[in-house]
Amino acid sequence: MNSIINILQSLYDSAGYYTNVNEGDVYGVSLVFLIIALSFYQLLDKGEVREQEVTKVAEPTEQVAEKVSPEAPAVVTPVVEVVKKPEGPTWKERLKKGLSRSSSEVWGKLGHIFTGKGLDDDTLEEVEELLYGADIGPTIATELIESLENEAKKDGFGQNEFKNFLKGFLHQKMDETQSHVDPDLYEFNEANKGKTKVIMVVGVNGAGKTTTIGKLATKLTNQGAKVVVGACDTFRAAAVDQLAVWCERAGAEMVRAKEGANPSGVGYDALQAAINTKADYCILDTAGRLHTKGNLMDELKKSHDVLKKLDDTAPHQKLLVIDAITGQNAIRQAEEFNNTLGLTGLIFTKCDGSSKAGAAIGIVDKLKVPIAYIGVGEHVEDLNVFKLDEYLDALLDLD
């Protein structure tokens, strides 16, 4: 106590308070210091609470993983809800819709004929009429009716049994030929990068040849392939301009010439450009021509042969674009083009605007040439790889 009194006395003397310090002064000063200390502590405590409250308000949700230190400004990351874009119809749905006219107006009517009571003469005649109207060709129609007569004798042969019978019969007619489609037509193989594949596309005017080439180029470039397109339809400036738009969208290079130029020369230049740039595909549009015009078919053969001066294996694919609306006449077209070029594949287009999509069956069976692609609309996604089971299920309205 004496030490504290001496220290306090020295402080008083230094401050000019000349008085004698006693024990009571010590207790009084100690009480004052205690009050000041408690007040200061309360102020600090309130300040910390206030800071915590401010920090808590600054946090919009409990999703903030860490508290920000007092030295650094709080950064609040907003929580953004990702709205998933609605998906469009699947290819199976688009195909079914595209073949709906053929299904309802022809093949669907066939199914409704059968009620499980067998096949009498009147019913058989009705079936024959519908089958010939389906444009599958007389040979297949005759074979189908003969097989049907035996099946229909079985008890309980109704609509479902008939549809399953039809699918089995038609599948058997097409399956072997369809197994020969070259997968390089729709799947770009990185192992073959820089080895130019030449695809020559032919068909009559109005079949959808130019737009089909544009869609095909888009599909291949989307897979990472480098594509060069030759605009060899030099007789129609509008076709060349249309193809140019497609190529620009697809990111494909296009080789063109002046209107009226030699089509075979354009094809040659396009292949030369593709080889020089190590393109993966060279797709050649050709002048649309009627299969009944001999001189035009000869010109097409010339365009085919001139490519061999640059690559004796070219063209690697010769595809015929067929408009489904032409129905039975499509078989005649396919025969003539096949005789001239030796077709390797078919592209069946505009199936959504026709009730004659069944013509594909007769063409494949007669020519033994597979269908590579089928089209059911104007957009890129409306052209897809032809798969036999998908086609038959859509045609016959099978789930």
Helices and strands as residue ranges (DSSP letters): H 2-14, H 23-58, H 91-98, H 100-102, I 103-107, H 108-113, H 121-133, H 138-151, H 159-178, G 183-185, G 190-192, E 197-202, H 209-222, E 227-231, H 237-250, E 253-255, H 263-276, E 281-285, H 294-306, G 307-309, E 317-323, G 324-326, H 329-341, E 345-349, G 351-353, H 359-367, E 371-375, G 380-382, E 383-385, H 388-395
